[in-house]
Amino acid sequence: DERGLYMSTDGGESWTRTLAVDENTGVVDVAIDPSNPDIMYAASYQRRRRPFGFHGGGPGSALWKSTDGGRSWRKLTNGLPTGDYGRIGISIYRSNPGIVYISLEQGWRYNASTAYTERRAGMYRSENKGESWEFMSDWNPRPMYASQPLVDPNDDQRIYMLNSYSVSTDGGRTFRPIRNATHGDDRLVWVDPLDSRHVMKADDGGLGISYDRGGIG
């Protein structure tokens, strides 16, 4: 099996696989530290979708970090929940790349010590380039479809989340829906690094453009 993350050093003429997990696991997100391109984050995702069923998670799903430009990788776990994950999305805060957010998918599980079911899926924040993580909230709608956060490049407390299109203004603790968006099935959100009021959202209905942060200040 050839699933994994590949790297080219000759403009795409040749490729070397640098991150491989197993035959059921690929890589769905990569983020590069804007202050140091040797520091990279990647999310592996174990999934199988067939006509008779869907399996969207397992031990192959994980968060990874490289400090040598993607040539080698180590798994990040400090502060993240134990057990199997699903899809993970990554966003680095441009103005201070020590701050990183991830959205993490994880199913409900039974906690024997407290005798109730719990879920630690949702939004996590790191302030030391991924070396440790803090749980912010369990907001992670439709994670296997488009689990992807975007932190405003000028405000580390403002996070846009796909899919459903929503925004947090308190570092991922709470989210509010953006009702005036063009369509569902979000694909991409972009925030102008020179003017955070300028936001664009691409989805199955086309491209929506805002000059007032989507109407939520």
C-alpha positions in Angstrom: 0.0 0.0 0.0 1.3 3.5 -0.9 -0.9 5.7 1.4 0.9 8.4 3.4 2.6 11.8 3.0 5.1 12.4 0.2 7.8 15.0 -0.1 9.5 16.4 -3.2 12.8 18.4 -3.3 13.0 18.8 -7.0 9.8 20.7 -7.9 7.6 17.6 -8.1 9.8 15.5 -10.5 10.3 12.8 -7.9 8.6 12.0 -4.5 9.6 10.2 -1.3 7.1 9.0 1.3 8.1 10.4 4.7 5.1 9.6 6.8 3.4 6.2 6.5 1.1 4.5 9.0 -0.7 1.5 7.6 -2.8 0.4 4.6 -6.0 1.9 6.0 -4.5 5.4 6.9 -3.8 8.4 4.7 -2.9 12.0 5.6 -5.6 14.7 5.3 -4.0 17.9 6.6 -0.6 19.5 6.6 0.3 22.9 8.2 3.6 24.7 7.9 4.9 27.1 10.6 5.1 30.5 8.8 8.1 31.5 10.9 10.1 28.3 10.4 9.3 26.0 7.5 11.2 23.2 9.1 8.3 22.9 11.7 5.3 21.2 10.2 2.2 19.4 11.5 0.3 16.6 9.8 -2.9 14.7 10.6 -3.2 11.1 9.6 -6.8 9.7 9.2 -7.8 6.0 9.2 -10.9 5.5 7.1 -12.6 3.1 4.7 -15.7 3.9 2.8 -17.4 1.2 0.8 -20.9 0.7 -0.7 -21.9 -1.4 2.3 -20.6 0.8 5.1 -18.2 3.4 6.4 -15.4 3.2 9.0 -14.1 6.6 9.9 -11.5 6.2 12.6 -9.0 4.0 14.3 -5.5 3.7 15.8 -4.0 5.1 12.6 -5.5 8.5 13.1 -3.1 10.8 14.9 -1.4 14.2 15.0 2.2 14.5 14.0 5.0 17.1 14.1 8.2 17.5 12.1 11.1 19.7 12.9 13.2 18.9 9.9 11.0 20.0 7.0 8.9 16.9 6.8 11.7 14.4 6.6 10.8 12.7 9.9 7.8 12.8 12.2 6.8 12.2 15.8 3.3 11.8 17.3 1.9 14.5 19.5 -0.2 13.3 22.5 0.3 15.5 25.5 -3.1 16.8 26.6 -5.0 15.0 23.9 -7.4 12.2 24.8 -6.6 8.5 24.8 -8.3 6.1 22.4 -8.9 6.1 18.7 -9.4 9.3 16.7 -11.2 10.1 13.5 -10.4 13.2 11.3 -8.2 16.0 12.6 -7.9 19.6 11.2 -5.0 22.0 11.9 -4.6 25.8 12.0 -1.6 27.8 13.0 -1.9 31.4 14.3 0.0 33.5 11.8 0.9 36.3 14.2 2.3 34.0 16.8 3.0 30.5 15.4 3.5 29.1 18.9 -0.3 29.0 19.0 -1.9 26.1 17.2 -5.5 24.9 17.1 -6.8 21.5 16.1 -10.3 20.0 15.7 -10.4 16.4 16.7 -13.0 13.7 16.0 -13.6 11.1 18.7 -16.6 8.9 19.5 -18.4 8.6 22.8 -16.8 6.2 25.3 -17.7 4.8 28.7 -15.6 6.1 31.7 -15.6 3.3 34.3 -14.3 5.5 37.1 -17.2 7.9 36.8 -19.8 5.6 35.3 -20.9 7.9 32.5 -20.2 8.3 28.8 -17.9 11.1 27.8 -16.5 12.6 24.6 -13.3 14.7 24.3 -13.7 15.4 20.7 -13.7 19.1 19.6 -11.4 22.0 19.7 -7.9 22.0 21.3 -5.4 24.8 21.6 -1.6 24.7 22.1 0.6 27.7 23.1 3.9 25.9 22.7 3.9 24.6 19.1 2.0 21.5 19.8 4.0 20.1 22.7 0.9 20.3 25.0 -2.8 20.9 24.4 -5.7 22.3 26.2 -9.3 21.2 25.6 -11.5 24.2 24.7 -14.9 22.8 23.7 -16.6 19.8 22.0 -17.7 21.8 19.0 -16.8 19.8 15.8 -19.8 19.5 13.4 -19.8 16.8 10.7 -16.1 16.0 11.5 -15.5 13.3 8.9 -16.8 15.5 6.1 -14.9 18.8 6.8 -13.3 19.0 10.2 -11.3 22.1 9.6 -10.7 25.2 11.8 -9.2 28.5 10.7 -7.8 30.9 13.2 -7.9 34.6 12.2 -4.3 35.7 11.3 -4.7 38.8 13.5 -6.8 37.5 16.4 -5.9 34.2 18.2 -9.3 34.2 19.9 -11.3 34.2 16.6 -11.7 30.8 14.9 -13.9 29.9 11.9 -15.0 26.3 11.7 -16.2 24.1 8.8 -18.7 22.5 8.5 -21.4 24.0 9.7 -20.0 27.5 9.1 -19.6 29.1 12.5 -17.2 31.3 14.4 -15.7 31.6 17.9 -14.6 34.8 19.5 -13.3 33.3 22.7 -10.6 30.9 21.6 -12.8 28.0 20.7 -14.8 27.8 23.9 -18.1 28.7 22.3 -19.2 29.0 18.6 -22.0 30.9 16.9 -23.4 30.1 13.4 -22.9 32.5 10.6 -26.4 32.6 9.1 -25.8 34.8 6.1 -23.4 32.4 4.4 -24.0 31.5 0.8 -24.5 27.7 1.1 -23.7 24.6 3.1 -21.0 22.0 2.3 -18.1 24.3 3.1 -14.8 23.8 1.3 -12.6 26.7 2.3 -12.5 29.9 4.4 -9.9 32.6 3.9 -9.2 35.7 6.0 -7.2 38.6 4.6 -4.0 38.9 6.8 -4.0 42.6 6.1 -7.7 43.2 7.0 -9.6 40.6 9.1 -12.9 42.2 8.1 -12.3 40.7 4.6 -13.4 37.0 4.6 -14.2 34.7 1.8 -15.9 31.3 1.9 -16.0 28.7 -0.8 -18.7 26.1 -0.8 -20.9 24.0 -3.1 -23.0 27.1 -3.9 -20.0 29.2 -5.0 -17.9 31.9 -3.4 -19.2 34.3 -0.7 -17.3 37.5 0.2 -17.7 39.6 3.4 -16.2 42.9 4.4 -17.6 42.8 7.9 -16.3 39.4 9.3 -19.4 37.6 8.1 -21.6 40.0 10.1 -20.3 38.8 13.5 -17.9 41.3 15.0 
